[in-house]
Amino acid sequence: MTTITKDMSIGEVLAIDVSTAPIMTEYGMHCMGCPVSQMETLEMGCAVHGTDVDELVERLNLYLTESA
């Protein structure tokens, strides 16, 4: 299993499991289809949207663990 980190791009996370999109949407990341999402890290996205990147990373990893 791949571990999500805050320095991974939004696009990388979606490539690992596209069903993580709703979780990221809850954290304000509504433009996952945008070309910038291929370069923008989770940390950068959370900073722009004023959300906690550590909480998001924890939630994404928990989801991946539970869905494996």
PQR file with spaces between the fields and no chain letter, atoms N, CA, C, O and H, PARSE charges and radii, in Angstrom:
ATOM       1  N    MET     1       0.837   -1.188    0.000 -0.4000 1.5000
ATOM       2  CA   MET     1       0.000    0.000    0.000 -0.0000 2.0000
ATOM       3  C    MET     1       0.883    1.253    0.000  0.5500 1.7000
ATOM       4  O    MET     1       1.898    1.309    0.694 -0.5500 1.4000
ATOM       5  N    THR     2       0.493    2.226   -0.764 -0.4000 1.5000
ATOM       6  CA   THR     2       1.184    3.505   -0.821 -0.0000 2.0000
ATOM       7  C    THR     2       0.714    4.383    0.325  0.5500 1.7000
ATOM       8  O    THR     2      -0.476    4.414    0.638 -0.5500 1.4000
ATOM       9  H    THR     2      -0.331    2.181   -1.327  0.4000 1.0000
ATOM      10  N    THR     3       1.631    5.089    0.948 -0.4000 1.5000
ATOM      11  CA   THR     3       1.289    6.025    2.008 -0.0000 2.0000
ATOM      12  C    THR     3       1.244    7.429    1.420  0.5500 1.7000
ATOM      13  O    THR     3       2.184    7.874    0.762 -0.5500 1.4000
ATOM      14  H    THR     3       2.598    5.064    0.694  0.4000 1.0000
ATOM      15  N    ILE     4       0.145    8.112    1.666 -0.4000 1.5000
ATOM      16  CA   ILE     4      -0.023    9.489    1.208 -0.0000 2.0000
ATOM      17  C    ILE     4       0.783   10.407    2.116  0.5500 1.7000
ATOM      18  O    ILE     4       0.774   10.253    3.337 -0.5500 1.4000
ATOM      19  H    ILE     4      -0.620    7.750    2.200  0.4000 1.0000
ATOM      20  N    THR     5       1.480   11.365    1.508 -0.4000 1.5000
ATOM      21  CA   THR     5       2.220   12.370    2.265 -0.0000 2.0000
ATOM      22  C    THR     5       1.787   13.756    1.791  0.5500 1.7000
ATOM      23  O    THR     5       1.230   13.906    0.704 -0.5500 1.4000
ATOM      24  H    THR     5       1.487   11.490    0.516  0.4000 1.0000
ATOM      25  N    LYS     6       2.048   14.756    2.612 -0.4000 1.5000
ATOM      26  CA   LYS     6       1.583   16.104    2.288 -0.0000 2.0000
ATOM      27  C    LYS     6       2.329   16.719    1.116  0.5500 1.7000
ATOM      28  O    LYS     6       1.875   17.715    0.554 -0.5500 1.4000
ATOM      29  H    LYS     6       2.500   14.634    3.495  0.4000 1.0000
ATOM      30  N    ASP     7       3.471   16.142    0.735 -0.4000 1.5000
ATOM      31  CA   ASP     7       4.209   16.686   -0.401 -0.0000 2.0000
ATOM      32  C    ASP     7       3.838   16.026   -1.729  0.5500 1.7000
ATOM      33  O    ASP     7       4.430   16.336   -2.763 -0.5500 1.4000
ATOM      34  H    ASP     7       3.840   15.332    1.192  0.4000 1.0000
ATOM      35  N    MET     8       2.865   15.119   -1.702 -0.4000 1.5000
ATOM      36  CA   MET     8       2.378   14.503   -2.940 -0.0000 2.0000
ATOM      37  C    MET     8       1.420   15.458   -3.631  0.5500 1.7000
ATOM      38  O    MET     8       0.701   16.214   -2.977 -0.5500 1.4000
ATOM      39  H    MET     8       2.384   14.867   -0.862  0.4000 1.0000
ATOM      40  N    SER     9       1.415   15.418   -4.951 -0.4000 1.5000
ATOM      41  CA   SER     9       0.480   16.276   -5.688 -0.0000 2.0000
ATOM      42  C    SER     9      -0.929   15.688   -5.596  0.5500 1.7000
ATOM      43  O    SER     9      -1.108   14.492   -5.368 -0.5500 1.4000
ATOM      44  H    SER     9       1.999   14.804   -5.482  0.4000 1.0000
ATOM      45  N    ILE    10      -1.897   16.538   -5.775 -0.4000 1.5000
ATOM      46  CA   ILE    10      -3.294   16.107   -5.787 -0.0000 2.0000
ATOM      47  C    ILE    10      -3.473   15.066   -6.891  0.5500 1.7000
ATOM      48  O    ILE    10      -4.177   14.073   -6.707 -0.5500 1.4000
ATOM      49  H    ILE    10      -1.751   17.510   -5.961  0.4000 1.0000
ATOM      50  N    GLY    11      -2.838   15.296   -8.028 -0.4000 1.5000
ATOM      51  CA   GLY    11      -2.910   14.354   -9.140 -0.0000 2.0000
ATOM      52  C    GLY    11      -2.338   12.993   -8.781  0.5500 1.7000
ATOM      53  O    GLY    11      -2.888   11.969   -9.187 -0.5500 1.4000
ATOM      54  H    GLY    11      -2.265   16.103   -8.178  0.4000 1.0000
ATOM      55  N    GLU    12      -1.236   12.962   -8.021 -0.4000 1.5000
ATOM      56  CA   GLU    12      -0.650   11.687   -7.586 -0.0000 2.0000
ATOM      57  C    GLU    12      -1.621   10.914   -6.706  0.5500 1.7000
ATOM      58  O    GLU    12      -1.777    9.702   -6.854 -0.5500 1.4000
ATOM      59  H    GLU    12      -0.790   13.794   -7.691  0.4000 1.0000
ATOM      60  N    VAL    13      -2.269   11.619   -5.795 -0.4000 1.5000
ATOM      61  CA   VAL    13      -3.221   10.967   -4.896 -0.0000 2.0000
ATOM      62  C    VAL    13      -4.385   10.387   -5.701  0.5500 1.7000
ATOM      63  O    VAL    13      -4.813    9.259   -5.455 -0.5500 1.4000
ATOM      64  H    VAL    13      -2.143   12.603   -5.674  0.4000 1.0000
ATOM      65  N    LEU    14      -4.886   11.144   -6.645 -0.4000 1.5000
ATOM      66  CA   LEU    14      -5.985   10.655   -7.478 -0.0000 2.0000
ATOM      67  C    LEU    14      -5.560    9.454   -8.315  0.5500 1.7000
ATOM      68  O    LEU    14      -6.365    8.558   -8.569 -0.5500 1.4000
ATOM      69  H    LEU    14      -4.538   12.060   -6.845  0.4000 1.0000
ATOM      70  N    ALA    15      -4.300    9.432   -8.745 -0.4000 1.5000
ATOM      71  CA   ALA    15      -3.799    8.295   -9.521 -0.0000 2.0000
ATOM      72  C    ALA    15      -3.722    7.034   -8.662  0.5500 1.7000
ATOM      73  O    ALA    15      -3.899    5.924   -9.163 -0.5500 1.4000
ATOM      74  H    ALA    15      -3.647   10.161   -8.539  0.4000 1.0000
ATOM      75  N    ILE    16      -3.459    7.208   -7.383 -0.4000 1.5000
ATOM      76  CA   ILE    16      -3.414    6.066   -6.464 -0.0000 2.0000
ATOM      77  C    ILE    16      -4.816    5.500   -6.279  0.5500 1.7000
ATOM      78  O    ILE    16      -5.016    4.286   -6.336 -0.5500 1.4000
ATOM      79  H    ILE    16      -3.314    8.110   -6.977  0.4000 1.0000
ATOM      80  N    ASP    17      -5.783    6.382   -6.057 -0.4000 1.5000
ATOM      81  CA   ASP    17      -7.176    5.951   -5.870 -0.0000 2.0000
ATOM      82  C    ASP    17      -8.092    7.144   -6.125  0.5500 1.7000
ATOM      83  O    ASP    17      -8.189    8.063   -5.311 -0.5500 1.4000
ATOM      84  H    ASP    17      -5.621    7.368   -6.010  0.4000 1.0000
ATOM      85  N    VAL    18      -8.756    7.103   -7.266 -0.4000 1.5000
ATOM      86  CA   VAL    18      -9.630    8.221   -7.659 -0.0000 2.0000
ATOM      87  C    VAL    18     -10.784    8.417   -6.676  0.5500 1.7000
ATOM      88  O    VAL    18     -11.354    9.505   -6.600 -0.5500 1.4000
ATOM      89  H    VAL    18      -8.677    6.356   -7.927  0.4000 1.0000
ATOM      90  N    SER    19     -11.126    7.389   -5.936 -0.4000 1.5000
ATOM      91  CA   SER    19     -12.233    7.521   -4.987 -0.0000 2.0000
ATOM      92  C    SER    19     -11.852    8.324   -3.742  0.5500 1.7000
ATOM      93  O    SER    19     -12.662    8.461   -2.825 -0.5500 1.4000
ATOM      94  H    SER    19     -10.663    6.505   -5.998  0.4000 1.0000
ATOM      95  N    THR    20     -10.629    8.856   -3.701 -0.4000 1.5000
ATOM      96  CA   THR    20     -10.246    9.787   -2.630 -0.0000 2.0000
ATOM      97  C    THR    20     -10.772   11.193   -2.909  0.5500 1.7000
ATOM      98  O    THR    20     -10.729   12.057   -2.034 -0.5500 1.4000
ATOM      99  H    THR    20      -9.972    8.745   -4.446  0.4000 1.0000
ATOM     100  N    ALA    21     -11.264   11.421   -4.111 -0.4000 1.5000
ATOM     101  CA   ALA    21     -11.730   12.757   -4.509 -0.0000 2.0000
ATOM     102  C    ALA    21     -12.764   13.348   -3.547  0.5500 1.7000
ATOM     103  O    ALA    21     -12.633   14.514   -3.176 -0.5500 1.4000
ATOM     104  H    ALA    21     -11.299   10.719   -4.822  0.4000 1.0000
ATOM     105  N    PRO    22     -13.793   12.589   -3.125 -0.5600 1.5000
ATOM     106  CA   PRO    22     -14.762   13.192   -2.200  0.2800 2.0000
ATOM     107  C    PRO    22     -14.144   13.658   -0.881  0.5500 1.7000
ATOM     108  O    PRO    22     -14.589   14.646   -0.297 -0.5500 1.4000
ATOM     109  N    ILE    23     -13.130   12.953   -0.420 -0.4000 1.5000
ATOM     110  CA   ILE    23     -12.464   13.369    0.830 -0.0000 2.0000
ATOM     111  C    ILE    23     -11.768   14.699    0.609  0.5500 1.7000
ATOM     112  O    ILE    23     -11.877   15.607    1.433 -0.5500 1.4000
ATOM     113  H    ILE    23     -12.768   12.150   -0.894  0.4000 1.0000
ATOM     114  N    MET    24     -11.050   14.817   -0.505 -0.4000 1.5000
ATOM     115  CA   MET    24     -10.360   16.079   -0.785 -0.0000 2.0000
ATOM     116  C    MET    24     -11.356   17.209   -1.007  0.5500 1.7000
ATOM     117  O    MET    24     -11.084   18.353   -0.642 -0.5500 1.4000
ATOM     118  H    MET    24     -10.961   14.080   -1.175  0.4000 1.0000
ATOM     119  N    THR    25     -12.494   16.906   -1.595 -0.4000 1.5000
ATOM     120  CA   THR    25     -13.538   17.912   -1.794 -0.0000 2.0000
ATOM     121  C    THR    25     -14.022   18.464   -0.451  0.5500 1.7000
ATOM     122  O    THR    25     -14.289   19.659   -0.323 -0.5500 1.4000
ATOM     123  H    THR    25     -12.715   15.977   -1.892  0.4000 1.0000
ATOM     124  N    GLU    26     -14.130   17.590    0.539 -0.4000 1.5000
ATOM     125  CA   GLU    26     -14.539   18.033    1.878 -0.0000 2.0000
ATOM     126  C    GLU    26     -13.548   19.040    2.464  0.5500 1.7000
ATOM     127  O    GLU    26     -13.907   19.841    3.327 -0.5500 1.4000
ATOM     128  H    GLU    26     -13.913   16.620    0.435  0.4000 1.0000
ATOM     129  N    TYR    27     -12.319   18.997    1.996 -0.4000 1.5000
ATOM     130  CA   TYR    27     -11.277   19.902    2.479 -0.0000 2.0000
ATOM     131  C    TYR    27     -11.085   21.097    1.553  0.5500 1.7000
ATOM     132  O    TYR    27     -10.049   21.761    1.598 -0.5500 1.4000
ATOM     133  H    TYR    27     -12.027   18.346    1.295  0.4000 1.0000
ATOM     134  N    GLY    28     -12.074   21.368    0.720 -0.4000 1.5000
ATOM     135  CA   GLY    28     -12.077   22.572   -0.099 -0.0000 2.0000
ATOM     136  C    GLY    28     -11.445   22.437   -1.466  0.5500 1.7000
ATOM     137  O    GLY    28     -11.405   23.407   -2.223 -0.5500 1.4000
ATOM     138  H    GLY    28     -12.915   20.828    0.684  0.4000 1.0000
ATOM     139  N    MET    29     -10.955   21.263   -1.800 -0.4000 1.5000
ATOM     140  CA   MET    29     -10.291   21.071   -3.093 -0.0000 2.0000
ATOM     141  C    MET    29     -11.318   20.630   -4.132  0.5500 1.7000
ATOM     142  O    MET    29     -11.521   19.439   -4.368 -0.5500 1.4000
ATOM     143  H    MET    29     -10.988   20.475   -1.186  0.4000 1.0000
ATOM     144  N    HIS    30     -11.954   21.619   -4.742 -0.4000 1.5000
ATOM     145  CA   HIS    30     -13.036   21.345   -5.688 -0.0000 2.0000
ATOM     146  C    HIS    30     -12.575   21.318   -7.135  0.5500 1.7000
ATOM     147  O    HIS    30     -13.369   21.002   -8.021 -0.5500 1.4000
ATOM     148  H    HIS    30     -11.789   22.586   -4.550  0.4000 1.0000
ATOM     149  N    CYS    31     -11.327   21.636   -7.396 -0.4000 1.5000
ATOM     150  CA   CYS    31     -10.862   21.751   -8.780 -0.0000 2.0000
ATOM     151  C    CYS    31      -9.848   20.661   -9.117  0.5500 1.7000
ATOM     152  O    CYS    31      -8.789   20.953   -9.672 -0.5500 1.4000
ATOM     153  H    CYS    31     -10.682   21.892   -6.676  0.4000 1.0000
ATOM     154  N    MET    32     -10.159   19.423   -8.790 -0.4000 1.5000
ATOM     155  CA   MET    32      -9.220   18.329   -9.004 -0.0000 2.0000
ATOM     156  C    MET    32      -8.970   18.037  -10.474  0.5500 1.7000
ATOM     157  O    MET    32      -7.953   17.428  -10.805 -0.5500 1.4000
ATOM     158  H    MET    32     -11.019   19.186   -8.339  0.4000 1.0000
ATOM     159  N    GLY    33      -9.862   18.449  -11.364 -0.4000 1.5000
ATOM     160  CA   GLY    33      -9.652   18.255  -12.780 -0.0000 2.0000
ATOM     161  C    GLY    33      -8.794   19.345  -13.402  0.5500 1.7000
ATOM     162  O    GLY    33      -8.405   19.251  -14.567 -0.5500 1.4000
ATOM     163  H    GLY    33     -10.688   18.944  -11.095  0.4000 1.0000
ATOM     164  N    CYS    34      -8.505   20.361  -12.635 -0.4000 1.5000
ATOM     165  CA   CYS    34      -7.710   21.508  -13.098 -0.0000 2.0000
ATOM     166  C    CYS    34      -6.263   21.066  -13.346  0.5500 1.7000
ATOM     167  O    CYS    34      -5.726   20.265  -12.580 -0.5500 1.4000
ATOM     168  H    CYS    34      -8.821   20.437  -11.689  0.4000 1.0000
ATOM     169  N    PRO    35      -5.633   21.574  -14.396 -0.5600 1.5000
ATOM     170  CA   PRO    35      -4.238   21.205  -14.664  0.2800 2.0000
ATOM     171  C    PRO    35      -3.291   21.511  -13.502  0.5500 1.7000
ATOM     172  O    PRO    35      -2.282   20.827  -13.335 -0.5500 1.4000
ATOM     173  N    VAL    36      -3.598   22.510  -12.713 -0.4000 1.5000
ATOM     174  CA   VAL    36      -2.743   22.861  -11.570 -0.0000 2.0000
ATOM     175  C    VAL    36      -2.700   21.718  -10.556  0.5500 1.7000
ATOM     176  O    VAL    36      -1.698   21.555   -9.859 -0.5500 1.4000
ATOM     177  H    VAL    36      -4.418   23.066  -12.849  0.4000 1.0000
ATOM     178  N    SER    37      -3.763   20.931  -10.462 -0.4000 1.5000
ATOM     179  CA   SER    37      -3.805   19.844   -9.480 -0.0000 2.0000
ATOM     180  C    SER    37      -2.742   18.787   -9.756  0.5500 1.7000
ATOM     181  O    SER    37      -2.397   18.006   -8.870 -0.5500 1.4000
ATOM     182  H    SER    37      -4.577   21.063  -11.028  0.4000 1.0000
ATOM     183  N    GLN    38      -2.228   18.760  -10.971 -0.4000 1.5000
ATOM     184  CA   GLN    38      -1.158   17.808  -11.289 -0.0000 2.0000
ATOM     185  C    GLN    38       0.161   18.215  -10.653  0.5500 1.7000
ATOM     186  O    GLN    38       1.047   17.381  -10.467 -0.5500 1.4000
ATOM     187  H    GLN    38      -2.508   19.395  -11.691  0.4000 1.0000
ATOM     188  N    MET    39       0.295   19.493  -10.321 -0.4000 1.5000
ATOM     189  CA   MET    39       1.540   19.995   -9.727 -0.0000 2.0000
ATOM     190  C    MET    39       1.366   20.429   -8.278  0.5500 1.7000
ATOM     191  O    MET    39       2.319   20.372   -7.501 -0.5500 1.4000
ATOM     192  H    MET    39      -0.424   20.170  -10.472  0.4000 1.0000
ATOM     193  N    GLU    40       0.172   20.859   -7.903 -0.4000 1.5000
ATOM     194  CA   GLU    40      -0.065   21.391   -6.562 -0.0000 2.0000
ATOM     195  C    GLU    40      -0.057   20.253   -5.540  0.5500 1.7000
ATOM     196  O    GLU    40      -0.740   19.245   -5.718 -0.5500 1.4000
ATOM     197  H    GLU    40      -0.603   20.906   -8.534  0.4000 1.0000
ATOM     198  N    THR    41       0.712   20.421   -4.483 -0.4000 1.5000
ATOM     199  CA   THR    41       0.768   19.399   -3.445 -0.0000 2.0000
ATOM     200  C    THR    41      -0.454   19.516   -2.528  0.5500 1.7000
ATOM     201  O    THR    41      -1.156   20.527   -2.526 -0.5500 1.4000
ATOM     202  H    THR    41       1.267   21.240   -4.338  0.4000 1.0000
ATOM     203  N    LEU    42      -0.684   18.468   -1.758 -0.4000 1.5000
ATOM     204  CA   LEU    42      -1.761   18.520   -0.769 -0.0000 2.0000
ATOM     205  C    LEU    42      -1.525   19.679    0.191  0.5500 1.7000
ATOM     206  O    LEU    42      -2.462   20.385    0.565 -0.5500 1.4000
ATOM     207  H    LEU    42      -0.114   17.647   -1.759  0.4000 1.0000
ATOM     208  N    GLU    43      -0.275   19.870    0.586 -0.4000 1.5000
ATOM     209  CA   GLU    43       0.050   20.951    1.516 -0.0000 2.0000
ATOM     210  C    GLU    43      -0.286   22.313    0.910  0.5500 1.7000
ATOM     211  O    GLU    43      -0.845   23.174    1.588 -0.5500 1.4000
ATOM     212  H    GLU    43       0.486   19.297    0.282  0.4000 1.0000
ATOM     213  N    MET    44       0.051   22.505   -0.357 -0.4000 1.5000
ATOM     214  CA   MET    44      -0.251   23.774   -1.026 -0.0000 2.0000
ATOM     215  C    MET    44      -1.761   23.968   -1.140  0.5500 1.7000
ATOM     216  O    MET    44      -2.269   25.062   -0.894 -0.5500 1.4000
ATOM     217  H    MET    44       0.505   21.805   -0.908  0.4000 1.0000
ATOM     218  N    GLY    45      -2.471   22.919   -1.510 -0.4000 1.5000
ATOM     219  CA   GLY    45      -3.928   23.005   -1.647 -0.0000 2.0000
ATOM     220  C    GLY    45      -4.602   23.344   -0.333  0.5500 1.7000
ATOM     221  O    GLY    45      -5.513   24.170   -0.284 -0.5500 1.4000
ATOM     222  H    GLY    45      -2.058   22.030   -1.711  0.4000 1.0000
ATOM     223  N    CYS    46      -4.148   22.703    0.725 -0.4000 1.5000
ATOM     224  CA   CYS    46      -4.726   22.986    2.044 -0.0000 2.0000
ATOM     225  C    CYS    46      -4.415   24.409    2.488  0.5500 1.7000
ATOM     226  O    CYS    46      -5.258   25.069    3.096 -0.5500 1.4000
ATOM     227  H    CYS    46      -3.407   22.033    0.685  0.4000 1.0000
ATOM     228  N    ALA    47      -3.213   24.883    2.187 -0.4000 1.5000
ATOM     229  CA   ALA    47      -2.845   26.250    2.567 -0.0000 2.0000
ATOM     230  C    ALA    47      -3.754   27.255    1.860  0.5500 1.7000
ATOM     231  O    ALA    47      -4.211   28.223    2.469 -0.5500 1.4000
ATOM     232  H    ALA    47      -2.529   24.348    1.693  0.4000 1.0000
ATOM     233  N    VAL    48      -4.011   27.021    0.580 -0.4000 1.5000
ATOM     234  CA   VAL    48      -4.871   27.927   -0.193 -0.0000 2.0000
ATOM     235  C    VAL    48      -6.299   27.916    0.342  0.5500 1.7000
ATOM     236  O    VAL    48      -6.967   28.949    0.381 -0.5500 1.4000
ATOM     237  H    VAL    48      -3.640   26.235    0.086  0.4000 1.0000
ATOM     238  N    HIS    49      -6.759   26.728    0.755 -0.4000 1.5000
ATOM     239  CA   HIS    49      -8.148   26.590    1.195 -0.0000 2.0000
ATOM     240  C    HIS    49      -8.319   26.688    2.716  0.5500 1.7000
ATOM     241  O    HIS    49      -9.429   26.527    3.225 -0.5500 1.4000
ATOM     242  H    HIS    49      -6.216   25.889    0.723  0.4000 1.0000
ATOM     243  N    GLY    50      -7.227   26.950    3.439 -0.4000 1.5000
ATOM     244  CA   GLY    50      -7.313   27.152    4.885 -0.0000 2.0000
ATOM     245  C    GLY    50      -7.720   25.910    5.655  0.5500 1.7000
ATOM     246  O    GLY    50      -8.456   25.995    6.639 -0.5500 1.4000
ATOM     247  H    GLY    50      -6.326   27.080    3.025  0.4000 1.0000
ATOM     248  N    THR    51      -7.238   24.744    5.206 -0.4000 1.5000
ATOM     249  CA   THR    51      -7.566   23.498    5.897 -0.0000 2.0000
ATOM     250  C    THR    51      -6.300   22.832    6.406  0.5500 1.7000
ATOM     251  O    THR    51      -5.195   23.178    5.988 -0.5500 1.4000
ATOM     252  H    THR    51      -6.640   24.675    4.407  0.4000 1.0000
ATOM     253  N    ASP    52      -6.465   21.884    7.300 -0.4000 1.5000
ATOM     254  CA   ASP    52      -5.356   21.211    7.980 -0.0000 2.0000
ATOM     255  C    ASP    52      -4.835   20.050    7.134  0.5500 1.7000
ATOM     256  O    ASP    52      -5.524   19.044    6.969 -0.5500 1.4000
ATOM     257  H    ASP    52      -7.362   21.603    7.639  0.4000 1.0000
ATOM     258  N    VAL    53      -3.626   20.187    6.600 -0.4000 1.5000
ATOM     259  CA   VAL    53      -3.058   19.155    5.734 -0.0000 2.0000
ATOM     260  C    VAL    53      -2.786   17.863    6.491  0.5500 1.7000
ATOM     261  O    VAL    53      -2.967   16.779    5.937 -0.5500 1.4000
ATOM     262  H    VAL    53      -3.067   21.005    6.734  0.4000 1.0000
ATOM     263  N    ASP    54      -2.358   17.953    7.739 -0.4000 1.5000
ATOM     264  CA   ASP    54      -2.073   16.739    8.500 -0.0000 2.0000
ATOM     265  C    ASP    54      -3.347   15.927    8.726  0.5500 1.7000
ATOM     266  O    ASP    54      -3.334   14.698    8.657 -0.5500 1.4000
ATOM     267  H    ASP    54      -2.211   18.834    8.189  0.4000 1.0000
ATOM     268  N    GLU    55      -4.429   16.622    8.992 -0.4000 1.5000
ATOM     269  CA   GLU    55      -5.726   15.953    9.168 -0.0000 2.0000
ATOM     270  C    GLU    55      -6.161   15.281    7.863  0.5500 1.7000
ATOM     271  O    GLU    55      -6.644   14.149    7.875 -0.5500 1.4000
ATOM     272  H    GLU    55      -4.440   17.620    9.047  0.4000 1.0000
ATOM     273  N    LEU    56      -5.989   15.976    6.746 -0.4000 1.5000
ATOM     274  CA   LEU    56      -6.356   15.417    5.448 -0.0000 2.0000
ATOM     275  C    LEU    56      -5.514   14.186    5.135  0.5500 1.7000
ATOM     276  O    LEU    56      -6.060   13.164    4.719 -0.5500 1.4000
ATOM     277  H    LEU    56      -5.596   16.896    6.736  0.4000 1.0000
ATOM     278  N    VAL    57      -4.212   14.256    5.323 -0.4000 1.5000
ATOM     279  CA   VAL    57      -3.321   13.129    5.050 -0.0000 2.0000
ATOM     280  C    VAL    57      -3.709   11.925    5.906  0.5500 1.7000
ATOM     281  O    VAL    57      -3.756   10.796    5.419 -0.5500 1.4000
ATOM     282  H    VAL    57      -3.768   15.086    5.661  0.4000 1.0000
ATOM     283  N    GLU    58      -3.983   12.173    7.167 -0.4000 1.5000
ATOM     284  CA   GLU    58      -4.397   11.093    8.066 -0.0000 2.0000
ATOM     285  C    GLU    58      -5.696   10.445    7.564  0.5500 1.7000
ATOM     286  O    GLU    58      -5.828    9.222    7.541 -0.5500 1.4000
ATOM     287  H    GLU    58      -3.946   13.090    7.563  0.4000 1.0000
ATOM     288  N    ARG    59      -6.619   11.272    7.176 -0.4000 1.5000
ATOM     289  CA   ARG    59      -7.913   10.768    6.687 -0.0000 2.0000
ATOM     290  C    ARG    59      -7.752    9.976    5.395  0.5500 1.7000
ATOM     291  O    ARG    59      -8.367    8.922    5.237 -0.5500 1.4000
ATOM     292  H    ARG    59      -6.512   12.266    7.195  0.4000 1.0000
ATOM     293  N    LEU    60      -6.933   10.469    4.471 -0.4000 1.5000
ATOM     294  CA   LEU    60      -6.702    9.753    3.209 -0.0000 2.0000
ATOM     295  C    LEU    60      -6.043    8.401    3.461  0.5500 1.7000
ATOM     296  O    LEU    60      -6.443    7.394    2.875 -0.5500 1.4000
ATOM     297  H    LEU    60      -6.432   11.326    4.599  0.4000 1.0000
ATOM     298  N    ASN    61      -5.042    8.375    4.326 -0.4000 1.5000
ATOM     299  CA   ASN    61      -4.364    7.111    4.624 -0.0000 2.0000
ATOM     300  C    ASN    61      -5.282    6.125    5.333  0.5500 1.7000
ATOM     301  O    ASN    61      -5.214    4.922    5.080 -0.5500 1.4000
ATOM     302  H    ASN    61      -4.718    9.193    4.803  0.4000 1.0000
ATOM     303  N    LEU    62      -6.129    6.617    6.207 -0.4000 1.5000
ATOM     304  CA   LEU    62      -7.102    5.762    6.868 -0.0000 2.0000
ATOM     305  C    LEU    62      -8.056    5.163    5.847  0.5500 1.7000
ATOM     306  O    LEU    62      -8.367    3.973    5.897 -0.5500 1.4000
ATOM     307  H    LEU    62      -6.184    7.594    6.412  0.4000 1.0000
ATOM     308  N    TYR    63      -8.516    5.992    4.922 -0.4000 1.5000
ATOM     309  CA   TYR    63      -9.408    5.510    3.864 -0.0000 2.0000
ATOM     310  C    TYR    63      -8.728    4.415    3.041  0.5500 1.7000
ATOM     311  O    TYR    63      -9.324    3.368    2.789 -0.5500 1.4000
ATOM     312  H    TYR    63      -8.263    6.959    4.880  0.4000 1.0000
ATOM     313  N    LEU    64      -7.496    4.651    2.627 -0.4000 1.5000
ATOM     314  CA   LEU    64      -6.787    3.653    1.819 -0.0000 2.0000
ATOM     315  C    LEU    64      -6.587    2.343    2.575  0.5500 1.7000
ATOM     316  O    LEU    64      -6.688    1.261    1.996 -0.5500 1.4000
ATOM     317  H    LEU    64      -7.012    5.502    2.832  0.4000 1.0000
ATOM     318  N    THR    65      -6.304    2.448    3.865 -0.4000 1.5000
ATOM     319  CA   THR    65      -6.130    1.253    4.695 -0.0000 2.0000
ATOM     320  C    THR    65      -7.440    0.475    4.800  0.5500 1.7000
ATOM     321  O    THR    65      -7.457   -0.749    4.666 -0.5500 1.4000
ATOM     322  H    THR    65      -6.222    3.326    4.335  0.4000 1.0000
ATOM     323  N    GLU    66      -8.526    1.189    5.040 -0.4000 1.5000
ATOM     324  CA   GLU    66      -9.830    0.543    5.211 -0.0000 2.0000
ATOM     325  C    GLU    66     -10.377   -0.032    3.909  0.5500 1.7000
ATOM     326  O    GLU    66     -11.129   -1.006    3.932 -0.5500 1.4000
ATOM     327  H    GLU    66      -8.512    2.183    5.149  0.4000 1.0000
ATOM     328  N    SER    67     -10.006    0.562    2.773 -0.4000 1.5000
ATOM     329  CA   SER    67     -10.556    0.101    1.499 -0.0000 2.0000
ATOM     330  C    SER    67      -9.696   -0.984    0.852  0.5500 1.7000
ATOM     331  O    SER    67     -10.062   -1.537   -0.185 -0.5500 1.4000
ATOM     332  H    SER    67      -9.395    1.353    2.755  0.4000 1.0000
ATOM     333  N    ALA    68      -8.550   -1.286    1.470 -0.4000 1.5000
ATOM     334  CA   ALA    68      -7.634   -2.302    0.897 -0.0000 2.0000
ATOM     335  C    ALA    68      -8.165   -3.704    1.090  0.5500 1.7000
ATOM     336  O    ALA    68      -7.525   -4.669    0.672 -0.5500 1.4000
ATOM     337  H    ALA    68      -8.253   -0.837    2.313  0.4000 1.0000
